[in-house]
Amino acid sequence: MQAHYCISGGLTCKRALAYNALVDVYRAIADPTRRAILDELVERSGQTLFELCARLTMKHGINSSRQAVAQHLDVLEAAGLIRTRRAGRSKLHWFEGSPLKAIAERWPYLTDEGGTEK
């Protein structure tokens, strides 16, 4: 059986997909507004777009339009950092930490002694 390779640097397709998923996570958390949205969802899950906009304005001084916040939420959802569910006309948003866990497992925290912290 012959191995299949992707064009991207000779990585196997499965490994290239995992790499691309990590790149999406890094890009998603690179933006301070998206990090603030994640902070709000960690503090209180199941929020609507309207609730998130209000909390971003009140707590973080971020005065982005609803459309801009919706676009940020789309990026976060595409990266797997949030999950959503429709409830009538509203869309509720929850934090999903598993992509960040994969990053932490890849590069464990090192102590001063060079050993891994548990």
N, C-alpha and C positions, 0 to 999 in steps of 0.2 A: 504494500500500500504506500502510495506516495504522499508526502506531507504537502500541504497547501501553504503557500506563503503569500502574504500581502505585499504590495509594492513598497510600503513604508519601512524601509531599512531592513528588510528581510525578516521582520517579526512574523510569527505565525498570526493568522487572522484572529484567533482567540486572544492572544496576548496584545495585539494591536487594538482590539476593541476595549480591553481592560485599560490600556494606556490612554485611549481617547476619552474613556469615562472619567479617569482621574484629571485629565486636562480640562474637561467640562467643569468638574468640581472646583479646580483652582481658578478658572475664569469666573465662575459664579461668585466665589467668596472674595475675589480681588476687589470688588466694588463696595465702598463703605455703606451705601444705601442698602444693598442686598444683605450685608452683614447685620445691619440694624433690623431689617425685616426678620432675619433668622433669630436674632436676640428676642424680638417681640413674640415670635412663635414658640420659642423655648419657654418664655415666661408664661404665655397663655395660648394654648393651641385652639384650633377650631375657629379662627377669626375670619371675618369677611373682608373683602377689599376695603369697604368703607371703614371698618374698625381699624384695620392696619394703617390706612391713611391718617386717621385721627390720632392714633398712638405715635406714629412717626412725627407728626407735627408737634404734638404736645411734649413728648419725651425727648426727642432727638433734634427738634428744630428743622426737620426735613420737610420742605413745602413742595414736594413733587405732586404733579397732577395724578389723578386716579389712573389715567392711561399710562403714565410713566411707571407707576407702582405695579400695574398689571403686567407691563412688559418685564419688569424685574422678577415678578412672580413666575412668569413663563420661563425665564432663564433658570431660576432655581428649581422649577419642576422638571425641566429638561435634564438638569444635572442630577436629579434624584434626591435633592435636598429637602423638598417638601412634597407632600401628597395632598390631593384635593378631593372634595366630594361635593356634588350638587345637593342643595337642600332647597327645593322650590326654585325661586328665581336667584337665590344666592349661591355662591361658591365658597365653601369653607376650606381653610388651609391649615395643615399640620406640619410640624417639623419632622424630618426623617433623618436621623443621624448616621445611618449605616455607611454612606459614602465617606464620611469623616472618620469613621472607625477604621475603614480600609486604609486610609492614609496613616493613621496612628499605628496600625499594625505593620505597615511597611517600614516606617522609621520610628522605632520605639524610643522612648525617652531614655537618654543616657545620664548616668550619675557622673560625679567628678572622677570616680575611680575607673570609668570606662565600661562599667557593667550596666545592664539594663535594669531600670526601675520597674518594680512590679506593682 
